[in-house]
Amino acid sequence: MICTAFFPGQGAQHPGMGQSLYDNSASAREIFDCASEIVGYSVSDLCFQSDKEELSRTVNSQIAIFTCSMAGLAALREHGVQIDACAGFSLGEYTALAASGVLSLEDAIRLVQRRGELMQQAADSTDGCMAAVLGLDDATVEQICAQTEGIVLPVNYNCDGQLVIAGEREAVTAAAAACKEAGARRAVPLAVSGAFHTPMMAPAAAQLRTFAEGLTFHAPEIPLYTNITGELLDVPQYPEYLERHMVSPVRWKHLVQNMMADGHTNALEIGVGKTLAGFARRISRDLTCRVVETMDDVTAVTE
């Protein structure tokens, strides 16, 4: 079986995540064990025993989600599934870097751990937030953000009628109110700890670039579509790219449309949650996206 892989980002975490894979797949357990050895604590305990509040801390959720996604991919490969292309949403792009061979598993774990630490520090030192604007076209949301005082920007282009904004709390609140006045159905605050993919992450992004300069990067072994442009990955300097990635919008809708144009219409959302499968239904009826979060899901897609 050959499929395209979608890897979720932060926000999908929940207590007990990944335990079904750990309990039923030797390959998945190896991923958890490798992550635990590198980060210096039990990632399986973090995923299986932590409460929602603890898992929602950026420093914890990023390594937890990455590990569960890689464990899901390992279980699928153990059952003969091949990946012909991949993409990940925000944090999920780091999973895609590992899945495509750009980074070794070990270096990807180190990079994700450092990213979570830096973004947690940035979130703790600033008063930022994010909100999903529903039922308004992208151009109107972009215009409202541009006209709002303070830092507020469109950061996640999820699907038609859903665009996430982020920035300073007062500016996001004002922009969200203006979006509702302009006809948005809702403007929903997101349960994240900072203004991700905005200039408020710039100090963290610069430090991540420095850290990444000590890692080894390779050309992707399978097509990887990027958040920044939605196009195929073609990066001369990966550390500089990762710095830009942290402060740039996620153009998911454009990315998925490009993948489909290249013939990738059968996808699996691998890891935690079903957010990207929901976006897929909104982006195109010609795109099939099944969720792989448990061992039962692995069995279902490989039967």
N, C-alpha and C positions, 0 to 999 in steps of 0.2 A: 504494500500500500504506500502511495506517495501523496503527501499533503504539504501545504504551506503552514508554517508555524507563526502564530501570533502570541506574544508574551505580554502579560498584563503589567501595569505599573502600580505605584503606591495607591492605597485606598481599598484594595481587594482583600487585605489581610483579615483573618478571623481566628479565634481560638480553635485549636485542633487541626489547623491547616497542614496538609501534607502527610498526616499520620497513616491514612489508608495506603498511600504509596510506600511509605517507610515499612509498614508491616507486611506488605505483600510483594515487594520487588527488591531483589538483592542489588540491582543496579541503582535504584533510588536510594537505598540505604547507604551505598558507597558515596553518593553525592552529599548526603547529610553528614556523614562521617568526615569527609574531606573538608567541608565547610567548617565543622566544629574544630577540627585540628588547626586550621589556619587562623580562625578568628579568636581562638583561645577560650571558648566556652561552648556549651552544648546548644547547637542550633535546633536540634530536635526538641529539647526541653523548652526552648523559647517558643517554638511553633505549637507544641502540643499542650503546654502547661500554663503559658502566660494568659492573663486576661486581656480583654479588648483594649483597655487603656494602655497597657504596657506594649502590646503589639503595635499600637497606632503611633508610637514614638518613631520618628523618622529613622533614628539610629538602629532601631530594631526591625521595623517593617521592611526596609530595603533588603537587608540580608535574608530575612525570612522569605519574602516573596521570590527573590532570585533563586534561593535554594529549592523552594517548592517547584518552581518552573523548570529548573534543570533536572530535578528528580522526575518530574512528569515526562520530560523529554527522554530521559534515560530509560524509563519504563516502557515508553513507546518503542524506542529503538530495540529494546530487549525482545519486543514482540514483532519485530520486523518492519516497523514503520520507517519510511525514509522521508526526509524533509527536502523539498526542492527549492524553497525560498523561505525567508523569515523576515519578521519585523517585530519590534516591541514598542510599547507605549511608554515614553519617558524612561523610567527605570528599566522597563522591559527591553529597551534597546541594548542595555548592557547584557541581558540574557542572550539577545540575538548575536552580540559580538562573540560570546562564548560558543553558542550553538553553531555558528558559521565558521568557527576556527580562527577568527581574528585574534582572539585571546585564548590562552590555555584556561582550563577551569580554575586552576590555582590562582593565576593572575587576575582573572575576572572576580573571584571571591575577594581578593585583596582590594581591588579597585572599588567594588560595591561597598565593602565595609568602610573604606575611607570616604566614599561619597556620602554615605549615610551619616557618618560622624560630622563631616563638614557642613552638610545641609542642616543637621540638627543644631549645630552651633550658630549658623546663620539665622535660623528660625527663632532661636532663643534670644538673639541679640537685636531683633527687629520686630515691629508690630505689623506683620503682614498676614494676609489671608487670601482665600480663593472663593469664587462663587460661580456656579453654573447658570448661565442664562438660557432659558428654554423658550422656544417659540418666536425667535426674532432672527432676522437674516444677519449674516456676518457683517455686511457693510454698515448696517445701522449700529451694531455693537461697537465696531471699530471707531465709528465717528463719535459715539458717545464717550468712549474711553479717551479719545484724543481731546475732547472738549472739557473733560473733568479735571479739576485742579488736583495736583498730586500725582503720585505714581500709580497708574492702573492701566493694564494692557490686556489684550486678548492673548491667551497662552495655550489653550488646547482647542484646536479645531476638530471636534469629535465627529460630527455628522450634521446633516442639514437640520437646522433648528436647535442646535446645542453647541454653545461656545462658552468655554470657561474663561473668566477674567481673573486677574490676580494683581496684587500690589499692596500699597499701604491701606490699612484697615478703613480709615475714613474715606479714602478715595474709592475703594471698592464698594463701600456701602452707598456712597453717593451715586456711583455709576450704575449700581444694581437698581437703585430707586428710579433713576432716569430711564433705564431699560424697561422697567415695568410701565412707566408712564408712556413709553413709546410703543407699547403693545406686547411686550414679552408676557408669556403666561406665568412664568415664575422666575425668580432669581434665588437659587438655593445655595446657602453657604456650604462649603465642603469641609469634611472632617480631616483637615491637614493642618500642619503646624506652621506653615510659612507660605511666602509668596513665591512659589517655585516657577522657574522659567521666566523670571523677570530680572532686571538689573540689580535687584536687592540680593540676588545670589552671586553677584560678581566677585566679591572677595573669596567666597568658597570655590567658585569656578577657577579662579587663578591658582589657588592652592591645589585643586584637583589636577590641573595641568602639570604642575611641578611633580606631583606624585606619579602621574602617568608616564612622565618622561623616564622613569626607572623601570618600566615594563616593556615587554617584547610584543610587538604587533605584527600580524601577518595579513596577507591579502585574503579576503573571504573565499571559502571553498564553495559556498552556494550564494546565490543572489541575496543581498541584504538591503532593504529599503529604509531610508533614514527619516528621522523625525523632522530634521531641519528643513529639508527641501521636498520630502516625499519621493525623491528619486533614488536610483540605485546608489549604493555607497561607492564613492570614489574619492578617497581621502589621502592626500599626500602626507599630512602630519596628524596622526591620531590624537596626541595630547592637546593640540590646539583645537581640534574638532570637538573634543570632549568638553573643553572650556566653553566653546560657543553653545554646545548642546544644553548646558545647564542654564543658560540665560536666553535661549531662543524658544519660540513657540513650537508646540508639537502639532504638525500639520497632518494629523491622522487621516482625515477624510481624503485629502489629496494623495497621500501615500497609498491607501487602499485602492483608490481608483487607478493609480498607475500600475499596481500589482495586477489588478484585474485586466487591464489593457494588455499586459504581458502574458496573460493566460492563466494566472494563479487565482482560481475561483473556488477551490476546495481547501478550506482552512480549518485548523484546530487552535482553539485558545487554550494554551497549556499552562497549568499552574494553579492559580487561585481565582475564583470568581468567574463571572460571565459578562463582564462589562463590555469587552470587545466584541463578543457575539451579539450583544444588543446593538452596538454601533453598526455592525455589519448588516443587520436587518434594515437599518435606517439608510445605509449608504446605497445598497443595491439588492434587489431580489434575486439577482443572478449569482450572488455570493453565498456559498454555504459555509457556515462556521459552527463547528461543534465544540463543546466544552470538554476538556480533559483535566479533571481535578482529583479524581479518585481512581482506585484500581478498577472499579466497576466501569468507569468511563473508558479506561484503556482497553478493557475487554470488549466493550461495546463497539468501539471504532475499529477493532482488529478482527472481529468475527466475520 
